[in-house]
Amino acid sequence: MNRSFKVFLFFVFLVLIFPIIGLVKWTFHGKKSVQLLILDKTVPTLERQKHRSFNWILNHDKYVKANNRHYSYKKDYYGFFPLKPLRNKQYDLKRIRLGEIIVMAEEYDGAYYTDTYGVYFNDWYQGINKNRRSRKIYGGLLNNDYLLLKELKDRKKLIIAESNTLTYPTPDLERNKLEALLDVHWTGWIGKYYETLDSIANPDIPDWILSLYNKQYNKTWDFHKSGIVLVQYNDRVVVLENEEHLDHEVPFIYSSKFAMENYGLPYKMNYPYWFEIMEPGDNIELAKFKLHTNAVGDSILLNNFIPMEFPAVITGPGDAPYYYFAGDFADNEVKPILAYFQGIERVAPYLFYSDKLNDRRKFFWEFYKPLMSSILEKHANKTK
């Protein structure tokens, strides 16, 4: 049998036989019941990308609701619901109501707040000038959202929250109460990696950041390499450009030995998306971000009181299971149909992502999925 024929047989197995085997295994795999509340206020499109990858994991790992039905990323969440057809710009809101909080805290096994940033006028109505942040339509952590988390924590039920839950546009009062509840503190800084800082070549750099930079430094934006943009709550901007200020252009996440052994996390993972700079309090750091600055970059961070290392994944001590992710971890591109094939992870490196620094899909398959699967499994075992 020559080599080309062996390669052909391998691809036949990969394309035809492996999916069938994976689907059959998934179908006969036992279901696990867990009643989770998902909150996502940032849903400007029908893709619902801010929580869809979490639903993917729920379905892939065969977690079902109390009624024995699979979770739907289109329906099973609280927050902003765009209505079809999108061109009519109609939407609905599913809110956490004060009178229902006690009942919900008893009914649900836990909650995951995937994104509370919200939907804004410029995002909802396309073609609007984006020189500055626009008016909020809906978003931010509200008092009822906080009260539900408090009730769940009092009952020692699972809490997961991530980027934007504590940051803009959450009001200061709700932020302070949630920080006290989870013993974390936001420093006021957020950041993001950009493959190119050239504002003409990269339309993803918000115009309001360019305007803030111009106002702060009294000069135009003149960056062309890759790099990291840091923005403070009071609208201060810091730019770290590759080679000029950085030895490694992208932020990296480093996992603790405990997290590697107990959550299946890799030691090192590049993270090319939005993150927050947090202080962990007395919580346990399962993983941390690191900005690989050079001597010039070190001085910029020092002058702005920005740490080089800061938490990425935080979990609480004791027997109250809560987690905080200091990044947009749930915002991943993943096809819902792939959830129904057991063993899909084994072929993912060959088919679904690359080792490029800006490929966010790698983060899902190698970091977010094992992390979430481990958290859900630990929680399921604890509630048996």
C-alpha positions in Angstrom: 0.0 0.0 0.0 1.7 3.2 -1.1 1.8 6.4 0.9 -0.7 8.4 -1.1 -3.3 5.7 -0.7 -2.8 5.7 3.0 -3.3 9.4 3.1 -6.5 9.0 1.1 -7.8 6.4 3.5 -7.0 8.7 6.4 -9.0 11.5 4.9 -11.9 9.2 4.2 -11.9 8.1 7.9 -11.6 11.7 9.0 -14.4 13.0 6.8 -16.9 10.1 6.9 -16.2 7.5 9.6 -15.0 9.7 12.4 -18.0 12.0 12.4 -20.4 9.0 12.4 -18.6 7.4 15.3 -18.5 10.7 17.2 -22.2 11.3 16.7 -23.2 7.8 17.8 -21.0 8.1 20.9 -22.5 11.5 21.8 -26.0 10.2 21.2 -25.7 7.4 23.7 -23.6 9.3 26.3 -25.6 9.8 29.5 -27.2 13.2 30.2 -26.4 15.3 33.3 -29.0 17.6 34.7 -28.0 21.1 35.8 -30.2 24.2 35.9 -28.0 27.2 35.0 -29.0 30.8 34.5 -27.1 32.5 31.7 -27.1 36.3 31.5 -25.9 38.1 28.3 -26.8 41.7 27.7 -24.5 42.1 24.7 -26.5 40.6 21.8 -26.6 43.0 18.9 -27.0 40.2 16.3 -28.7 36.9 16.0 -25.4 35.0 16.3 -25.4 35.6 20.1 -21.7 35.1 20.2 -21.1 36.3 23.7 -22.6 33.2 25.2 -22.9 30.7 22.3 -19.7 28.9 23.0 -20.8 28.2 26.6 -24.0 26.7 25.3 -21.8 24.6 22.9 -20.0 23.1 26.0 -23.2 22.4 27.8 -24.5 20.6 24.8 -21.3 18.8 24.0 -20.9 17.5 27.6 -24.6 16.5 27.6 -25.8 18.9 30.3 -29.6 19.4 30.2 -32.1 21.6 32.0 -34.4 20.3 34.7 -37.0 19.4 32.0 -34.4 17.1 30.4 -34.1 19.3 27.3 -30.8 20.6 25.8 -29.9 24.2 26.3 -30.6 26.6 23.3 -28.3 29.5 22.8 -31.2 31.3 21.1 -33.7 31.1 24.0 -32.1 29.9 27.2 -30.6 33.1 28.6 -31.6 36.4 30.2 -30.7 39.7 28.6 -31.1 41.3 25.2 -33.2 39.5 22.5 -33.0 40.9 19.0 -36.2 40.0 17.0 -36.5 39.0 13.4 -36.2 40.6 10.9 -33.3 42.5 12.2 -33.9 45.4 9.8 -36.9 46.4 11.8 -34.7 47.0 14.9 -37.2 45.4 17.3 -36.0 43.7 20.5 -37.2 42.2 23.7 -35.6 42.1 27.2 -35.7 39.3 29.7 -34.8 40.7 33.0 -34.1 39.4 36.5 -37.0 40.7 38.5 -36.9 41.6 42.2 -39.9 39.6 43.2 -38.5 36.4 41.6 -35.0 36.4 43.0 -35.6 34.1 46.0 -37.4 31.6 43.8 -34.8 31.7 41.1 -32.0 31.2 43.7 -33.7 28.1 44.9 -34.5 26.8 41.4 -31.2 27.4 39.7 -28.0 25.4 40.5 -25.9 28.4 39.5 -25.4 31.4 37.2 -23.0 32.5 34.5 -22.9 36.2 33.6 -21.1 36.0 30.2 -21.4 39.7 29.3 -23.1 42.8 30.7 -21.6 45.5 28.4 -24.9 45.8 26.6 -26.1 47.1 23.3 -25.5 50.7 22.1 -27.1 53.0 19.6 -24.1 52.9 17.2 -24.0 49.1 17.2 -27.7 48.6 16.9 -28.3 51.2 14.2 -25.6 50.6 11.5 -24.0 53.4 9.6 -24.0 55.9 12.6 -20.9 57.9 13.2 -18.6 56.2 15.8 -16.3 59.0 16.8 -17.3 58.6 20.4 -19.1 56.1 22.7 -22.8 56.2 21.9 -25.9 56.2 24.0 -26.6 52.9 25.8 -29.8 51.1 24.9 -29.4 48.4 27.5 -26.5 47.1 29.6 -24.5 47.2 32.8 -24.9 45.1 35.9 -28.1 46.1 37.8 -29.1 45.7 41.4 -31.3 42.8 40.7 -28.5 41.0 38.9 -26.3 41.5 41.9 -29.0 40.4 44.4 -29.4 37.1 42.5 -25.6 36.4 42.7 -25.7 37.2 46.5 -28.6 34.8 47.0 -26.8 32.1 45.1 -23.5 32.7 47.0 -25.4 32.5 50.3 -26.7 29.1 49.2 -23.1 28.1 48.1 -24.2 27.6 44.5 -22.1 28.0 41.4 -21.3 31.6 40.3 -19.3 32.4 37.1 -18.8 36.0 36.0 -16.4 37.5 33.5 -15.3 40.7 31.7 -17.7 43.7 31.8 -19.6 42.4 34.8 -17.5 44.8 37.0 -16.4 47.3 34.3 -18.1 49.9 32.2 -21.1 50.5 32.1 -21.9 48.9 35.5 -22.8 51.7 38.0 -20.3 52.3 40.8 -22.8 51.2 43.5 -23.4 47.7 42.0 -19.7 47.4 41.1 -18.6 48.1 44.7 -21.2 45.6 46.1 -20.2 42.8 43.7 -16.5 43.5 44.4 -17.1 43.1 48.1 -19.2 39.9 47.5 -16.5 38.2 45.4 -13.5 39.9 47.0 -12.1 41.2 43.7 -11.3 44.8 42.6 -11.1 46.4 39.2 -8.2 48.8 38.8 -10.0 50.8 36.2 -7.9 49.5 33.3 -9.0 47.3 30.3 -6.9 46.3 27.3 -6.9 44.6 24.0 -4.3 43.2 21.5 -4.5 44.4 17.9 -2.8 42.5 15.0 -2.0 46.0 13.6 -2.3 49.3 15.3 -2.6 51.1 11.9 -6.0 52.7 12.2 -6.5 52.8 8.5 -5.6 49.2 7.9 -7.5 48.1 11.0 -11.1 49.4 11.3 -11.6 47.4 14.5 -9.8 50.0 16.5 -12.7 52.2 17.9 -12.7 55.8 16.7 -13.3 56.9 20.3 -9.9 55.5 21.4 -8.2 57.4 18.6 -10.0 60.6 19.7 -9.0 60.1 23.3 -5.4 59.5 22.4 -5.4 62.7 20.3 -6.9 64.7 23.2 -4.6 63.2 25.8 -1.3 63.5 24.0 -2.1 66.4 21.6 -0.9 64.4 18.6 -2.4 62.1 16.0 -2.3 58.3 16.3 0.8 57.1 14.5 1.3 53.4 15.1 1.7 50.8 12.4 2.9 47.6 14.1 1.0 45.1 16.2 0.5 45.9 19.9 -1.7 46.3 23.0 -4.0 49.3 23.8 -4.8 50.0 27.4 -7.7 52.2 28.4 -8.5 53.5 31.9 -11.9 54.2 33.3 -11.3 57.9 33.3 -10.5 57.8 29.6 -6.7 57.6 29.7 -5.1 55.7 26.9 -1.7 53.8 26.9 -0.3 52.2 23.7 2.3 49.4 23.8 3.7 48.8 20.3 5.5 45.6 19.3 9.3 45.9 19.3 9.1 49.6 20.5 7.6 48.6 23.9 7.0 44.9 23.8 9.2 41.8 23.5 6.2 39.6 22.8 3.4 41.4 21.0 0.4 39.5 22.5 -0.6 39.1 26.2 -0.1 35.5 27.5 -2.0 33.6 30.1 0.1 31.4 32.5 -1.7 28.7 34.5 -0.8 27.6 37.9 0.3 24.1 38.6 -2.9 23.5 40.5 -5.0 24.7 37.5 -3.0 22.5 35.1 -3.6 19.4 37.2 -7.2 20.1 38.3 -8.7 22.0 35.3 -6.7 20.7 32.4 -5.3 24.1 31.5 -2.1 24.5 29.4 0.8 26.2 31.0 0.9 29.0 28.5 -1.8 30.5 26.2 -1.8 33.6 24.0 -4.9 35.8 24.4 -5.6 38.2 21.6 -8.8 39.9 22.9 -10.2 42.2 25.5 -9.1 41.8 29.1 -9.3 43.6 32.5 -6.7 44.4 35.0 -8.0 43.1 38.3 -6.8 42.7 41.9 -7.6 39.2 43.3 -8.1 39.9 47.0 -7.8 36.8 49.0 -9.0 34.6 46.2 -7.0 31.9 44.4 -5.4 32.8 41.1 -5.8 29.8 38.8 -4.1 31.7 35.9 -2.7 35.2 35.3 -2.1 37.5 32.4 1.4 38.8 31.6 2.4 41.7 29.4 5.9 41.0 28.0 7.2 44.6 27.9 10.8 45.6 27.3 12.7 48.3 29.3 10.8 51.1 27.6 7.5 49.4 28.0 8.3 48.7 31.7 8.7 52.4 32.3 5.4 53.2 30.6 3.6 50.7 32.8 5.3 52.0 35.9 4.5 55.6 35.2 0.8 54.7 34.8 0.7 52.4 37.8 -0.2 49.4 35.6 1.1 46.0 36.7 2.9 43.7 34.3 1.1 40.6 35.7 -2.5 40.4 36.9 -5.2 37.8 37.4 -6.9 36.0 34.5 -8.9 33.3 36.3 -9.9 33.7 39.9 -11.7 31.3 42.2 -13.0 31.7 45.7 -11.5 29.9 48.7 -13.5 27.5 50.8 -16.7 25.7 49.7 -18.5 28.6 48.0 -17.9 27.9 44.3 -17.4 31.2 42.4 -15.1 32.1 39.5 -14.2 35.4 37.8 -12.7 35.5 34.3 -10.9 38.8 33.6 -11.4 38.6 29.9 -14.1 38.0 27.2 -13.6 34.3 27.6 -17.1 33.3 26.4 -16.8 35.3 23.2 -15.6 32.6 20.8 -16.4 31.6 17.2 -17.5 27.9 17.2 -20.0 26.1 15.1 -23.0 24.8 17.1 -23.3 21.7 15.0 -19.8 20.5 16.2 -21.1 20.1 19.7 -22.8 16.8 18.8 -19.7 14.8 18.0 -17.9 13.2 20.9 -14.1 13.3 20.5 -14.2 16.4 18.2 -11.4 17.9 20.4 -8.9 15.4 19.0 -9.1 16.7 15.5 -9.7 20.3 16.4 -6.0 21.3 16.1 -5.9 20.0 12.5 -9.2 21.4 11.3 -10.5 24.3 13.4 -7.7 26.6 14.5 -4.0 27.5 13.9 -1.1 28.5 16.0 -1.3 32.2 14.8 -1.1 34.6 17.7 -4.3 36.4 16.6 -6.4 33.1 16.2 -8.9 33.3 19.0 -10.3 29.8 18.1 -7.2 28.2 19.7 -8.1 29.8 23.0 -11.5 28.2 22.9 -10.3 24.7 22.2 -7.2 24.6 24.4 -8.2 26.9 27.4 -11.8 27.9 27.6 -13.3 24.5 26.9 -11.2 22.4 29.3 -11.7 25.2 32.0 -15.5 25.2 31.6 -15.8 21.5 31.3 -13.8 21.0 34.5 -15.8 23.6 36.4 -19.1 22.0 35.3 -17.9 18.5 36.2 -16.7 19.6 39.6 -20.0 21.3 40.2 -22.1 18.3 39.0 -20.1 15.9 41.2 -20.6 18.2 44.2 -24.4 18.4 43.8 -25.0 14.7 43.3 
